[in-house]
């Protein structure tokens, strides 16, 4: 029966085993460091690309010629997705900044809205909606000032809710008919936010 190995032999074996482990760990580390670095760089590049594409998400609102020149409410509102990504969770709000007409005066109040089918717009897609979809007041306007607000999320970025605002006011033409003209947003965004917050406590497009 063999006796126990001398203490020096045990310590030598233990030292050799530790050396083998350190060398194996060092080789593994040298292999993993470039891999981790590559994964980190790739992740950063993808994040930057997503941010740039998200910032380029640009729905726009434009106006077409009224179908009935005598009625400003027949003006087609053209919603366009001019960006490189699809838009999801699209909601369009109309906000009355001021309306004057016989027997009616409104200021800083909400109007109707519009949601595209499935709430989605593909790149290059357009939707046409009569302004009467948002404003259903009968009669002739003496003054019309409104804000159109588009709330949306860029595709593949459900955590990022954005919005854009477009202001239109009625201008009486030489023939006596009113036509809508796009105007600078000015203080309209602030007035919209204040009205919505007072009514609901949350603002569309606010995360």
Beta strands, then each sheet from edge to edge (+ up, - down):
strand 1: 59-63
strand 2: 76-81
strand 3: 87-101
strand 4: 104-114
strand 5: 126-130
strand 6: 141-154
strand 7: 161-172
strand 8: 178-183
sheet 1: 1+ 2- 5+
sheet 2: 4+ 3- 6+ 7- 8+
end
